[in-house]
């Protein structure tokens, strides 16, 4: 039952984070207790991600900003008190290993043992390779958008994705087949 769950949304500053904020808004609209943790600052967000963050503010949903490891240590217990974590820190655009506050978040989330739902890709995987480039979230479920990505199909990266579901976001099959 979704209404008895507390969900922690870990959102990044770019498009994947914006997608995660849409998930948070949808869950909130369905009566789920959602806590949003932004890995960065409100001021660092742009475009659609910022627009989705602003919508959450209008709904009265508070967002914890986590730009430094000390801030993460302050908020980690609230994340650990949740039943499910939604990971939208990074998506397909990641090209370098996670470090700093992101590396700390990944290590702690993996240690917590709470089910993790990754949006598009588990954070830390590169969309360009099946090889591990650094620390990665271990997801229980990955909801990938439009079509499976290379790291979700080949080992060792696919071993971090858990179960995979492809979400249809309206991209025609001809476009996907042509990629």
C-alpha positions as CSV (number, residue, x, y, z in Angstrom):
1,X,0.0,0.0,0.0
2,X,1.6,3.2,-1.2
3,X,-0.1,5.3,1.5
4,X,1.8,3.6,4.3
5,X,5.1,4.2,2.6
6,X,7.6,7.1,3.1
7,X,9.6,7.8,0.0
8,X,12.9,9.6,-0.2
9,X,13.5,11.3,-3.5
10,X,17.2,11.9,-4.2
11,X,17.3,14.4,-7.0
12,X,20.2,15.8,-9.0
13,X,20.4,19.2,-10.6
14,X,20.0,18.2,-14.2
15,X,17.4,16.4,-16.4
16,X,17.4,13.2,-14.4
17,X,16.8,15.1,-11.2
18,X,13.9,16.9,-12.9
19,X,12.4,13.6,-13.9
20,X,12.7,12.5,-10.2
21,X,10.9,15.6,-9.1
22,X,8.0,14.7,-11.4
23,X,8.0,11.3,-9.7
24,X,7.9,13.1,-6.3
25,X,5.0,15.3,-7.4
26,X,3.1,12.3,-8.7
27,X,3.5,10.3,-5.5
28,X,2.6,13.4,-3.4
29,X,-0.6,13.9,-5.5
30,X,-1.5,10.2,-4.7
31,X,-1.1,10.8,-1.0
32,X,2.3,9.3,-0.5
33,X,4.6,10.8,2.1
34,X,7.5,12.0,0.0
35,X,10.7,13.7,1.3
36,X,12.8,15.4,-1.4
37,X,16.6,15.8,-1.1
38,X,18.3,17.9,-3.7
39,X,22.0,17.1,-4.3
40,X,22.9,20.7,-4.9
41,X,21.3,24.0,-4.4
42,X,18.1,25.5,-5.8
43,X,20.1,28.2,-7.5
44,X,22.2,25.6,-9.4
45,X,19.2,24.2,-11.1
46,X,18.2,25.2,-14.6
47,X,15.6,24.5,-17.3
48,X,12.9,21.8,-16.8
49,X,14.6,20.6,-13.6
50,X,14.2,24.0,-12.0
51,X,10.6,24.4,-13.3
52,X,9.7,21.0,-11.6
53,X,11.4,22.1,-8.4
54,X,9.4,25.4,-8.4
55,X,6.2,23.4,-8.9
56,X,7.0,21.3,-5.8
57,X,7.4,24.6,-3.8
58,X,4.0,25.7,-4.9
59,X,2.6,22.4,-3.6
60,X,4.2,23.1,-0.3
61,X,6.6,20.3,-0.5
62,X,9.9,21.2,1.2
63,X,13.2,20.3,-0.4
64,X,16.4,19.7,1.6
65,X,19.4,21.1,-0.2
66,X,22.6,19.0,0.1
67,X,25.7,20.6,-1.5
68,X,28.3,19.4,1.0
69,X,29.1,16.1,2.7
70,X,28.2,17.7,6.1
71,X,24.7,18.5,4.9
72,X,24.4,14.9,3.7
73,X,25.4,13.6,7.1
74,X,22.6,15.8,8.6
75,X,19.9,14.5,6.2
76,X,21.0,10.8,5.9
77,X,19.0,9.7,8.9
78,X,15.8,11.1,7.4
79,X,16.6,9.1,4.2
80,X,17.3,6.0,6.2
81,X,13.9,6.3,7.9
82,X,12.1,5.9,4.6
83,X,10.8,2.7,3.1
84,X,11.9,3.4,-0.5
85,X,14.5,5.6,-2.2
86,X,14.0,7.1,-5.6
87,X,17.4,7.7,-7.2
88,X,17.4,10.5,-9.8
89,X,20.8,12.0,-9.0
90,X,22.4,11.3,-12.4
91,X,21.2,9.8,-15.7
92,X,22.7,9.0,-19.1
93,X,24.9,12.1,-19.2
94,X,27.4,11.0,-16.6
95,X,30.9,10.7,-18.0
96,X,33.1,10.8,-14.9
97,X,33.2,8.9,-11.6
98,X,31.1,10.3,-8.8
99,X,33.1,12.1,-6.1
100,X,32.5,14.3,-3.1
101,X,29.0,14.5,-1.7
102,X,27.7,12.2,-4.5
103,X,30.2,9.5,-3.6
104,X,29.1,9.8,0.1
105,X,25.4,9.6,-0.8
106,X,26.0,6.5,-3.0
107,X,28.0,4.7,-0.3
108,X,25.4,5.4,2.4
109,X,22.4,4.5,0.2
110,X,24.0,1.2,-0.7
111,X,24.8,0.5,3.0
112,X,21.2,1.3,4.1
113,X,19.7,-1.7,2.4
114,X,16.5,0.1,1.6
115,X,14.8,-0.7,-1.8
116,X,16.0,1.8,-4.5
117,X,14.1,2.7,-7.6
118,X,16.4,4.3,-10.2
119,X,15.1,6.7,-12.8
120,X,16.5,5.8,-16.2
121,X,19.9,4.5,-14.8
122,X,21.3,3.9,-11.4
123,X,23.4,6.9,-10.5
124,X,27.1,6.4,-11.2
125,X,26.6,4.3,-14.3
126,X,27.6,5.9,-17.6
127,X,25.1,5.7,-20.4
128,X,27.9,5.1,-22.9
129,X,29.4,1.9,-21.5
130,X,28.6,-1.3,-19.7
131,X,31.8,-1.0,-17.7
132,X,31.7,0.6,-14.2
133,X,33.4,4.0,-14.2
134,X,33.2,4.5,-10.4
135,X,30.9,4.2,-7.4
136,X,27.3,3.3,-8.4
137,X,23.9,3.0,-6.7
138,X,22.7,-0.6,-6.4
139,X,19.1,-0.4,-7.5
140,X,16.3,-2.8,-6.8
141,X,14.3,-1.6,-9.8
142,X,15.3,0.6,-12.7
143,X,12.6,2.4,-14.6
144,X,14.3,3.3,-17.8
145,X,12.7,5.8,-20.2
146,X,11.8,5.0,-23.8
147,X,14.2,2.1,-24.4
148,X,16.9,0.0,-22.5
149,X,20.3,1.7,-22.3
150,X,23.5,-0.2,-23.0
151,X,24.6,-0.4,-19.3
152,X,21.2,-2.0,-18.5
153,X,21.8,-4.8,-21.0
154,X,25.4,-5.9,-20.4
155,X,27.4,-7.0,-17.4
156,X,28.8,-5.8,-15.1
157,X,26.7,-2.6,-15.2
158,X,23.4,-4.4,-15.5
159,X,24.1,-6.2,-12.2
160,X,23.5,-2.9,-10.4
161,X,20.1,-2.2,-12.1
162,X,18.0,-4.8,-10.4
163,X,14.8,-5.5,-12.2
164,X,14.3,-3.3,-15.3
165,X,11.0,-1.8,-16.6
166,X,10.9,0.3,-19.8
167,X,8.5,3.3,-19.4
168,X,6.9,4.4,-22.6
169,X,7.2,8.2,-22.8
170,X,5.8,8.6,-26.3
171,X,8.8,8.4,-28.5
172,X,7.8,6.6,-31.7
173,X,9.4,3.2,-32.3
174,X,10.8,4.4,-35.6
175,X,12.9,7.0,-33.8
176,X,14.1,4.5,-31.2
177,X,15.0,1.9,-33.9
178,X,17.0,4.5,-35.8
179,X,19.2,5.3,-32.8
